[in-house]
Amino acid sequence: MLIEGIIIEIYVRINDFLKECIPLRKRGFPPKLSDAEVITMDLFRNLQNQNFGKETRSTEAERT
């Protein structure tokens, strides 16, 4: 699966989950990004950092 497909799948699942919950925002200006978009970007960024860390640790272990 392409990376875009993974991101879309994550977004759809988060968005569906948030629709079932109590609305997070009730007042103020409408946001430029939805809550689902923000959560998706943060989750994906964290997943990328974890994968990068694993690759770095395995590479360092091979050097010793």
mmCIF file of the N, C-alpha and C atoms, coordinates in Angstrom:
data_MODEL
# 
_entry.id   MODEL 
# 
loop_
_atom_site.group_PDB 
_atom_site.id 
_atom_site.type_symbol 
_atom_site.label_atom_id 
_atom_site.label_alt_id 
_atom_site.label_comp_id 
_atom_site.label_asym_id 
_atom_site.label_entity_id 
_atom_site.label_seq_id 
_atom_site.pdbx_PDB_ins_code 
_atom_site.Cartn_x 
_atom_site.Cartn_y 
_atom_site.Cartn_z 
_atom_site.occupancy 
_atom_site.B_iso_or_equiv 
_atom_site.pdbx_formal_charge 
_atom_site.auth_seq_id 
_atom_site.auth_comp_id 
_atom_site.auth_asym_id 
_atom_site.auth_atom_id 
_atom_site.pdbx_PDB_model_num 
ATOM 1   N N  . MET A 1 1  ? 0.851   -1.177 0.000  1.00 0.00 ? 1  MET A N  1 
ATOM 2   C CA . MET A 1 1  ? 0.000   0.000  0.000  1.00 0.00 ? 1  MET A CA 1 
ATOM 3   C C  . MET A 1 1  ? 0.894   1.237  0.000  1.00 0.00 ? 1  MET A C  1 
ATOM 4   N N  . LEU A 1 2  ? 0.534   2.188  -0.809 1.00 0.00 ? 2  LEU A N  1 
ATOM 5   C CA . LEU A 1 2  ? 1.297   3.427  -0.860 1.00 0.00 ? 2  LEU A CA 1 
ATOM 6   C C  . LEU A 1 2  ? 1.113   4.235  0.412  1.00 0.00 ? 2  LEU A C  1 
ATOM 7   N N  . ILE A 1 3  ? 2.072   5.084  0.669  1.00 0.00 ? 3  ILE A N  1 
ATOM 8   C CA . ILE A 1 3  ? 2.052   5.886  1.893  1.00 0.00 ? 3  ILE A CA 1 
ATOM 9   C C  . ILE A 1 3  ? 0.795   6.765  1.957  1.00 0.00 ? 3  ILE A C  1 
ATOM 10  N N  . GLU A 1 4  ? 0.348   7.265  0.788  1.00 0.00 ? 4  GLU A N  1 
ATOM 11  C CA . GLU A 1 4  ? -0.855  8.097  0.766  1.00 0.00 ? 4  GLU A CA 1 
ATOM 12  C C  . GLU A 1 4  ? -2.073  7.299  1.227  1.00 0.00 ? 4  GLU A C  1 
ATOM 13  N N  . GLY A 1 5  ? -2.140  6.028  0.819  1.00 0.00 ? 5  GLY A N  1 
ATOM 14  C CA . GLY A 1 5  ? -3.247  5.174  1.221  1.00 0.00 ? 5  GLY A CA 1 
ATOM 15  C C  . GLY A 1 5  ? -3.258  4.924  2.719  1.00 0.00 ? 5  GLY A C  1 
ATOM 16  N N  . ILE A 1 6  ? -2.076  4.768  3.294  1.00 0.00 ? 6  ILE A N  1 
ATOM 17  C CA . ILE A 1 6  ? -1.971  4.560  4.738  1.00 0.00 ? 6  ILE A CA 1 
ATOM 18  C C  . ILE A 1 6  ? -2.446  5.798  5.486  1.00 0.00 ? 6  ILE A C  1 
ATOM 19  N N  . ILE A 1 7  ? -2.022  6.960  5.021  1.00 0.00 ? 7  ILE A N  1 
ATOM 20  C CA . ILE A 1 7  ? -2.429  8.215  5.669  1.00 0.00 ? 7  ILE A CA 1 
ATOM 21  C C  . ILE A 1 7  ? -3.940  8.393  5.576  1.00 0.00 ? 7  ILE A C  1 
ATOM 22  N N  . ILE A 1 8  ? -4.512  8.095  4.417  1.00 0.00 ? 8  ILE A N  1 
ATOM 23  C CA . ILE A 1 8  ? -5.965  8.229  4.246  1.00 0.00 ? 8  ILE A CA 1 
ATOM 24  C C  . ILE A 1 8  ? -6.701  7.258  5.163  1.00 0.00 ? 8  ILE A C  1 
ATOM 25  N N  . GLU A 1 9  ? -6.211  6.030  5.259  1.00 0.00 ? 9  GLU A N  1 
ATOM 26  C CA . GLU A 1 9  ? -6.843  5.040  6.142  1.00 0.00 ? 9  GLU A CA 1 
ATOM 27  C C  . GLU A 1 9  ? -6.809  5.497  7.598  1.00 0.00 ? 9  GLU A C  1 
ATOM 28  N N  . ILE A 1 10 ? -5.678  6.016  8.030  1.00 0.00 ? 10 ILE A N  1 
ATOM 29  C CA . ILE A 1 10 ? -5.567  6.533  9.397  1.00 0.00 ? 10 ILE A CA 1 
ATOM 30  C C  . ILE A 1 10 ? -6.550  7.673  9.612  1.00 0.00 ? 10 ILE A C  1 
ATOM 31  N N  . TYR A 1 11 ? -6.606  8.606  8.653  1.00 0.00 ? 11 TYR A N  1 
ATOM 32  C CA . TYR A 1 11 ? -7.498  9.754  8.765  1.00 0.00 ? 11 TYR A CA 1 
ATOM 33  C C  . TYR A 1 11 ? -8.961  9.321  8.867  1.00 0.00 ? 11 TYR A C  1 
ATOM 34  N N  . VAL A 1 12 ? -9.374  8.398  7.998  1.00 0.00 ? 12 VAL A N  1 
ATOM 35  C CA . VAL A 1 12 ? -10.776 7.963  7.984  1.00 0.00 ? 12 VAL A CA 1 
ATOM 36  C C  . VAL A 1 12 ? -11.157 7.317  9.311  1.00 0.00 ? 12 VAL A C  1 
ATOM 37  N N  . ARG A 1 13 ? -10.277 6.478  9.844  1.00 0.00 ? 13 ARG A N  1 
ATOM 38  C CA . ARG A 1 13 ? -10.576 5.813  11.118 1.00 0.00 ? 13 ARG A CA 1 
ATOM 39  C C  . ARG A 1 13 ? -10.671 6.827  12.264 1.00 0.00 ? 13 ARG A C  1 
ATOM 40  N N  . ILE A 1 14 ? -9.749  7.787  12.292 1.00 0.00 ? 14 ILE A N  1 
ATOM 41  C CA . ILE A 1 14 ? -9.776  8.814  13.337 1.00 0.00 ? 14 ILE A CA 1 
ATOM 42  C C  . ILE A 1 14 ? -11.019 9.684  13.186 1.00 0.00 ? 14 ILE A C  1 
ATOM 43  N N  . ASN A 1 15 ? -11.337 10.075 11.970 1.00 0.00 ? 15 ASN A N  1 
ATOM 44  C CA . ASN A 1 15 ? -12.497 10.932 11.726 1.00 0.00 ? 15 ASN A CA 1 
ATOM 45  C C  . ASN A 1 15 ? -13.789 10.225 12.137 1.00 0.00 ? 15 ASN A C  1 
ATOM 46  N N  . ASP A 1 16 ? -13.916 8.947  11.788 1.00 0.00 ? 16 ASP A N  1 
ATOM 47  C CA . ASP A 1 16 ? -15.101 8.185  12.196 1.00 0.00 ? 16 ASP A CA 1 
ATOM 48  C C  . ASP A 1 16 ? -15.197 8.090  13.713 1.00 0.00 ? 16 ASP A C  1 
ATOM 49  N N  . PHE A 1 17 ? -14.072 7.863  14.363 1.00 0.00 ? 17 PHE A N  1 
ATOM 50  C CA . PHE A 1 17 ? -14.063 7.782  15.824 1.00 0.00 ? 17 PHE A CA 1 
ATOM 51  C C  . PHE A 1 17 ? -14.488 9.106  16.454 1.00 0.00 ? 17 PHE A C  1 
ATOM 52  N N  . LEU A 1 18 ? -13.960 10.210 15.926 1.00 0.00 ? 18 LEU A N  1 
ATOM 53  C CA . LEU A 1 18 ? -14.281 11.521 16.496 1.00 0.00 ? 18 LEU A CA 1 
ATOM 54  C C  . LEU A 1 18 ? -15.744 11.897 16.284 1.00 0.00 ? 18 LEU A C  1 
ATOM 55  N N  . LYS A 1 19 ? -16.351 11.414 15.209 1.00 0.00 ? 19 LYS A N  1 
ATOM 56  C CA . LYS A 1 19 ? -17.773 11.698 14.972 1.00 0.00 ? 19 LYS A CA 1 
ATOM 57  C C  . LYS A 1 19 ? -18.645 11.069 16.051 1.00 0.00 ? 19 LYS A C  1 
ATOM 58  N N  . GLU A 1 20 ? -18.192 9.947  16.617 1.00 0.00 ? 20 GLU A N  1 
ATOM 59  C CA . GLU A 1 20 ? -18.946 9.269  17.665 1.00 0.00 ? 20 GLU A CA 1 
ATOM 60  C C  . GLU A 1 20 ? -18.756 9.932  19.029 1.00 0.00 ? 20 GLU A C  1 
ATOM 61  N N  . CYS A 1 21 ? -17.717 10.722 19.181 1.00 0.00 ? 21 CYS A N  1 
ATOM 62  C CA . CYS A 1 21 ? -17.406 11.369 20.462 1.00 0.00 ? 21 CYS A CA 1 
ATOM 63  C C  . CYS A 1 21 ? -18.117 12.709 20.579 1.00 0.00 ? 21 CYS A C  1 
ATOM 64  N N  . ILE A 1 22 ? -17.995 13.284 21.739 1.00 0.00 ? 22 ILE A N  1 
ATOM 65  C CA . ILE A 1 22 ? -18.503 14.636 21.973 1.00 0.00 ? 22 ILE A CA 1 
ATOM 66  C C  . ILE A 1 22 ? -17.668 15.607 21.146 1.00 0.00 ? 22 ILE A C  1 
ATOM 67  N N  . PRO A 1 23 ? -18.296 16.598 20.500 1.00 0.00 ? 23 PRO A N  1 
ATOM 68  C CA . PRO A 1 23 ? -17.509 17.564 19.721 1.00 0.00 ? 23 PRO A CA 1 
ATOM 69  C C  . PRO A 1 23 ? -16.442 18.230 20.591 1.00 0.00 ? 23 PRO A C  1 
ATOM 70  N N  . LEU A 1 24 ? -15.235 18.322 20.058 1.00 0.00 ? 24 LEU A N  1 
ATOM 71  C CA . LEU A 1 24 ? -14.133 18.899 20.821 1.00 0.00 ? 24 LEU A CA 1 
ATOM 72  C C  . LEU A 1 24 ? -14.173 20.427 20.814 1.00 0.00 ? 24 LEU A C  1 
ATOM 73  N N  . ARG A 1 25 ? -14.693 21.007 19.744 1.00 0.00 ? 25 ARG A N  1 
ATOM 74  C CA . ARG A 1 25 ? -14.729 22.471 19.628 1.00 0.00 ? 25 ARG A CA 1 
ATOM 75  C C  . ARG A 1 25 ? -16.174 22.945 19.590 1.00 0.00 ? 25 ARG A C  1 
ATOM 76  N N  . LYS A 1 26 ? -16.456 23.951 20.399 1.00 0.00 ? 26 LYS A N  1 
ATOM 77  C CA . LYS A 1 26 ? -17.817 24.470 20.433 1.00 0.00 ? 26 LYS A CA 1 
ATOM 78  C C  . LYS A 1 26 ? -17.888 25.964 20.137 1.00 0.00 ? 26 LYS A C  1 
ATOM 79  N N  . ARG A 1 27 ? -16.787 26.670 20.366 1.00 0.00 ? 27 ARG A N  1 
ATOM 80  C CA . ARG A 1 27 ? -16.800 28.118 20.207 1.00 0.00 ? 27 ARG A CA 1 
ATOM 81  C C  . ARG A 1 27 ? -15.583 28.570 19.424 1.00 0.00 ? 27 ARG A C  1 
ATOM 82  N N  . GLY A 1 28 ? -15.598 29.847 19.088 1.00 0.00 ? 28 GLY A N  1 
ATOM 83  C CA . GLY A 1 28 ? -14.444 30.452 18.437 1.00 0.00 ? 28 GLY A CA 1 
ATOM 84  C C  . GLY A 1 28 ? -14.501 30.354 16.922 1.00 0.00 ? 28 GLY A C  1 
ATOM 85  N N  . PHE A 1 29 ? -13.431 30.794 16.314 1.00 0.00 ? 29 PHE A N  1 
ATOM 86  C CA . PHE A 1 29 ? -13.341 30.776 14.862 1.00 0.00 ? 29 PHE A CA 1 
ATOM 87  C C  . PHE A 1 29 ? -13.218 29.339 14.358 1.00 0.00 ? 29 PHE A C  1 
ATOM 88  N N  . PRO A 1 30 ? -13.733 29.079 13.168 1.00 0.00 ? 30 PRO A N  1 
ATOM 89  C CA . PRO A 1 30 ? -13.565 27.724 12.628 1.00 0.00 ? 30 PRO A CA 1 
ATOM 90  C C  . PRO A 1 30 ? -12.082 27.464 12.338 1.00 0.00 ? 30 PRO A C  1 
ATOM 91  N N  . PRO A 1 31 ? -11.596 26.298 12.706 1.00 0.00 ? 31 PRO A N  1 
ATOM 92  C CA . PRO A 1 31 ? -10.174 26.007 12.510 1.00 0.00 ? 31 PRO A CA 1 
ATOM 93  C C  . PRO A 1 31 ? -9.846  25.766 11.036 1.00 0.00 ? 31 PRO A C  1 
ATOM 94  N N  . LYS A 1 32 ? -8.596  25.995 10.669 1.00 0.00 ? 32 LYS A N  1 
ATOM 95  C CA . LYS A 1 32 ? -8.157  25.731 9.293  1.00 0.00 ? 32 LYS A CA 1 
ATOM 96  C C  . LYS A 1 32 ? -8.011  24.234 9.053  1.00 0.00 ? 32 LYS A C  1 
ATOM 97  N N  . LEU A 1 33 ? -7.686  23.491 10.110 1.00 0.00 ? 33 LEU A N  1 
ATOM 98  C CA . LEU A 1 33 ? -7.572  22.036 10.021 1.00 0.00 ? 33 LEU A CA 1 
ATOM 99  C C  . LEU A 1 33 ? -8.560  21.405 10.988 1.00 0.00 ? 33 LEU A C  1 
ATOM 100 N N  . SER A 1 34 ? -9.129  20.290 10.570 1.00 0.00 ? 34 SER A N  1 
ATOM 101 C CA . SER A 1 34 ? -10.049 19.581 11.478 1.00 0.00 ? 34 SER A CA 1 
ATOM 102 C C  . SER A 1 34 ? -9.237  18.862 12.556 1.00 0.00 ? 34 SER A C  1 
ATOM 103 N N  . ASP A 1 35 ? -9.921  18.473 13.615 1.00 0.00 ? 35 ASP A N  1 
ATOM 104 C CA . ASP A 1 35 ? -9.254  17.727 14.678 1.00 0.00 ? 35 ASP A CA 1 
ATOM 105 C C  . ASP A 1 35 ? -8.683  16.419 14.132 1.00 0.00 ? 35 ASP A C  1 
ATOM 106 N N  . ALA A 1 36 ? -9.427  15.761 13.252 1.00 0.00 ? 36 ALA A N  1 
ATOM 107 C CA . ALA A 1 36 ? -8.957  14.500 12.667 1.00 0.00 ? 36 ALA A CA 1 
ATOM 108 C C  . ALA A 1 36 ? -7.678  14.717 11.854 1.00 0.00 ? 36 ALA A C  1 
ATOM 109 N N  . GLU A 1 37 ? -7.591  15.835 11.140 1.00 0.00 ? 37 GLU A N  1 
ATOM 110 C CA . GLU A 1 37 ? -6.386  16.118 10.356 1.00 0.00 ? 37 GLU A CA 1 
ATOM 111 C C  . GLU A 1 37 ? -5.176  16.336 11.261 1.00 0.00 ? 37 GLU A C  1 
ATOM 112 N N  . VAL A 1 38 ? -5.369  17.080 12.329 1.00 0.00 ? 38 VAL A N  1 
ATOM 113 C CA . VAL A 1 38 ? -4.269  17.360 13.256 1.00 0.00 ? 38 VAL A CA 1 
ATOM 114 C C  . VAL A 1 38 ? -3.791  16.075 13.928 1.00 0.00 ? 38 VAL A C  1 
ATOM 115 N N  . ILE A 1 39 ? -4.737  15.266 14.395 1.00 0.00 ? 39 ILE A N  1 
ATOM 116 C CA . ILE A 1 39 ? -4.379  14.015 15.064 1.00 0.00 ? 39 ILE A CA 1 
ATOM 117 C C  . ILE A 1 39 ? -3.678  13.073 14.084 1.00 0.00 ? 39 ILE A C  1 
ATOM 118 N N  . THR A 1 40 ? -4.171  13.005 12.853 1.00 0.00 ? 40 THR A N  1 
ATOM 119 C CA . THR A 1 40 ? -3.557  12.141 11.838 1.00 0.00 ? 40 THR A CA 1 
ATOM 120 C C  . THR A 1 40 ? -2.115  12.557 11.564 1.00 0.00 ? 40 THR A C  1 
ATOM 121 N N  . MET A 1 41 ? -1.884  13.846 11.387 1.00 0.00 ? 41 MET A N  1 
ATOM 122 C CA . MET A 1 41 ? -0.517  14.312 11.115 1.00 0.00 ? 41 MET A CA 1 
ATOM 123 C C  . MET A 1 41 ? 0.412   14.005 12.276 1.00 0.00 ? 41 MET A C  1 
ATOM 124 N N  . ASP A 1 42 ? -0.068  14.226 13.491 1.00 0.00 ? 42 ASP A N  1 
ATOM 125 C CA . ASP A 1 42 ? 0.767   13.965 14.666 1.00 0.00 ? 42 ASP A CA 1 
ATOM 126 C C  . ASP A 1 42 ? 1.054   12.474 14.822 1.00 0.00 ? 42 ASP A C  1 
ATOM 127 N N  . LEU A 1 43 ? 0.040   11.655 14.642 1.00 0.00 ? 43 LEU A N  1 
ATOM 128 C CA . LEU A 1 43 ? 0.222   10.210 14.750 1.00 0.00 ? 43 LEU A CA 1 
ATOM 129 C C  . LEU A 1 43 ? 1.192   9.698  13.685 1.00 0.00 ? 43 LEU A C  1 
ATOM 130 N N  . PHE A 1 44 ? 1.015   10.139 12.467 1.00 0.00 ? 44 PHE A N  1 
ATOM 131 C CA . PHE A 1 44 ? 1.895   9.690  11.378 1.00 0.00 ? 44 PHE A CA 1 
ATOM 132 C C  . PHE A 1 44 ? 3.334   10.144 11.612 1.00 0.00 ? 44 PHE A C  1 
ATOM 133 N N  . ARG A 1 45 ? 3.500   11.374 12.082 1.00 0.00 ? 45 ARG A N  1 
ATOM 134 C CA . ARG A 1 45 ? 4.852   11.870 12.373 1.00 0.00 ? 45 ARG A CA 1 
ATOM 135 C C  . ARG A 1 45 ? 5.516   11.026 13.464 1.00 0.00 ? 45 ARG A C  1 
ATOM 136 N N  . ASN A 1 46 ? 4.755   10.678 14.497 1.00 0.00 ? 46 ASN A N  1 
ATOM 137 C CA . ASN A 1 46 ? 5.301   9.841  15.562 1.00 0.00 ? 46 ASN A CA 1 
ATOM 138 C C  . ASN A 1 46 ? 5.657   8.447  15.058 1.00 0.00 ? 46 ASN A C  1 
ATOM 139 N N  . LEU A 1 47 ? 4.825   7.898  14.185 1.00 0.00 ? 47 LEU A N  1 
ATOM 140 C CA . LEU A 1 47 ? 5.132   6.586  13.612 1.00 0.00 ? 47 LEU A CA 1 
ATOM 141 C C  . LEU A 1 47 ? 6.408   6.635  12.779 1.00 0.00 ? 47 LEU A C  1 
ATOM 142 N N  . GLN A 1 48 ? 6.586   7.705  12.036 1.00 0.00 ? 48 GLN A N  1 
ATOM 143 C CA . GLN A 1 48 ? 7.809   7.859  11.243 1.00 0.00 ? 48 GLN A CA 1 
ATOM 144 C C  . GLN A 1 48 ? 9.029   7.961  12.147 1.00 0.00 ? 48 GLN A C  1 
ATOM 145 N N  . ASN A 1 49 ? 8.929   8.694  13.235 1.00 0.00 ? 49 ASN A N  1 
ATOM 146 C CA . ASN A 1 49 ? 10.053  8.846  14.155 1.00 0.00 ? 49 ASN A CA 1 
ATOM 147 C C  . ASN A 1 49 ? 10.411  7.515  14.807 1.00 0.00 ? 49 ASN A C  1 
ATOM 148 N N  . GLN A 1 50 ? 9.418   6.709  15.137 1.00 0.00 ? 50 GLN A N  1 
ATOM 149 C CA . GLN A 1 50 ? 9.686   5.401  15.730 1.00 0.00 ? 50 GLN A CA 1 
ATOM 150 C C  . GLN A 1 50 ? 10.410  4.497  14.744 1.00 0.00 ? 50 GLN A C  1 
ATOM 151 N N  . ASN A 1 51 ? 9.967   4.498  13.491 1.00 0.00 ? 51 ASN A N  1 
ATOM 152 C CA . ASN A 1 51 ? 10.619  3.670  12.477 1.00 0.00 ? 51 ASN A CA 1 
ATOM 153 C C  . ASN A 1 51 ? 12.047  4.138  12.230 1.00 0.00 ? 51 ASN A C  1 
ATOM 154 N N  . PHE A 1 52 ? 12.266  5.434  12.219 1.00 0.00 ? 52 PHE A N  1 
ATOM 155 C CA . PHE A 1 52 ? 13.613  5.963  12.016 1.00 0.00 ? 52 PHE A CA 1 
ATOM 156 C C  . PHE A 1 52 ? 14.508  5.553  13.173 1.00 0.00 ? 52 PHE A C  1 
ATOM 157 N N  . GLY A 1 53 ? 13.986  5.611  14.381 1.00 0.00 ? 53 GLY A N  1 
ATOM 158 C CA . GLY A 1 53 ? 14.772  5.232  15.550 1.00 0.00 ? 53 GLY A CA 1 
ATOM 159 C C  . GLY A 1 53 ? 15.155  3.770  15.523 1.00 0.00 ? 53 GLY A C  1 
ATOM 160 N N  . LYS A 1 54 ? 14.260  2.899  15.068 1.00 0.00 ? 54 LYS A N  1 
ATOM 161 C CA . LYS A 1 54 ? 14.558  1.474  14.987 1.00 0.00 ? 54 LYS A CA 1 
ATOM 162 C C  . LYS A 1 54 ? 15.662  1.220  13.973 1.00 0.00 ? 54 LYS A C  1 
ATOM 163 N N  . GLU A 1 55 ? 15.582  1.896  12.819 1.00 0.00 ? 55 GLU A N  1 
ATOM 164 C CA . GLU A 1 55 ? 16.608  1.719  11.796 1.00 0.00 ? 55 GLU A CA 1 
ATOM 165 C C  . GLU A 1 55 ? 17.959  2.200  12.296 1.00 0.00 ? 55 GLU A C  1 
ATOM 166 N N  . THR A 1 56 ? 17.963  3.305  13.013 1.00 0.00 ? 56 THR A N  1 
ATOM 167 C CA . THR A 1 56 ? 19.213  3.849  13.528 1.00 0.00 ? 56 THR A CA 1 
ATOM 168 C C  . THR A 1 56 ? 19.819  2.916  14.554 1.00 0.00 ? 56 THR A C  1 
ATOM 169 N N  . ARG A 1 57 ? 19.005  2.374  15.459 1.00 0.00 ? 57 ARG A N  1 
ATOM 170 C CA . ARG A 1 57 ? 19.528  1.460  16.482 1.00 0.00 ? 57 ARG A CA 1 
ATOM 171 C C  . ARG A 1 57 ? 20.075  0.182  15.860 1.00 0.00 ? 57 ARG A C  1 
ATOM 172 N N  . SER A 1 58 ? 19.377  -0.374 14.848 1.00 0.00 ? 58 SER A N  1 
ATOM 173 C CA . SER A 1 58 ? 19.858  -1.619 14.238 1.00 0.00 ? 58 SER A CA 1 
ATOM 174 C C  . SER A 1 58 ? 21.161  -1.359 13.478 1.00 0.00 ? 58 SER A C  1 
ATOM 175 N N  . THR A 1 59 ? 21.293  -0.204 12.862 1.00 0.00 ? 59 THR A N  1 
ATOM 176 C CA . THR A 1 59 ? 22.515  0.133  12.141 1.00 0.00 ? 59 THR A CA 1 
ATOM 177 C C  . THR A 1 59 ? 23.673  0.284  13.110 1.00 0.00 ? 59 THR A C  1 
ATOM 178 N N  . GLU A 1 60 ? 23.430  0.891  14.254 1.00 0.00 ? 60 GLU A N  1 
ATOM 179 C CA . GLU A 1 60 ? 24.487  1.062  15.259 1.00 0.00 ? 60 GLU A CA 1 
ATOM 180 C C  . GLU A 1 60 ? 24.900  -0.289 15.837 1.00 0.00 ? 60 GLU A C  1 
ATOM 181 N N  . ALA A 1 61 ? 23.961  -1.205 16.023 1.00 0.00 ? 61 ALA A N  1 
ATOM 182 C CA . ALA A 1 61 ? 24.277  -2.528 16.552 1.00 0.00 ? 61 ALA A CA 1 
ATOM 183 C C  . ALA A 1 61 ? 25.125  -3.325 15.557 1.00 0.00 ? 61 ALA A C  1 
ATOM 184 N N  . GLU A 1 62 ? 24.876  -3.148 14.270 1.00 0.00 ? 62 GLU A N  1 
ATOM 185 C CA . GLU A 1 62 ? 25.649  -3.860 13.257 1.00 0.00 ? 62 GLU A CA 1 
ATOM 186 C C  . GLU A 1 62 ? 27.094  -3.374 13.205 1.00 0.00 ? 62 GLU A C  1 
ATOM 187 N N  . ARG A 1 63 ? 27.336  -2.142 13.553 1.00 0.00 ? 63 ARG A N  1 
ATOM 188 C CA . ARG A 1 63 ? 28.681  -1.569 13.508 1.00 0.00 ? 63 ARG A CA 1 
ATOM 189 C C  . ARG A 1 63 ? 29.584  -2.136 14.600 1.00 0.00 ? 63 ARG A C  1 
ATOM 190 N N  . THR A 1 64 ? 28.996  -2.540 15.724 1.00 0.00 ? 64 THR A N  1 
ATOM 191 C CA . THR A 1 64 ? 29.814  -3.015 16.852 1.00 0.00 ? 64 THR A CA 1 
ATOM 192 C C  . THR A 1 64 ? 30.159  -4.465 16.724 1.00 0.00 ? 64 THR A C  1 
# 
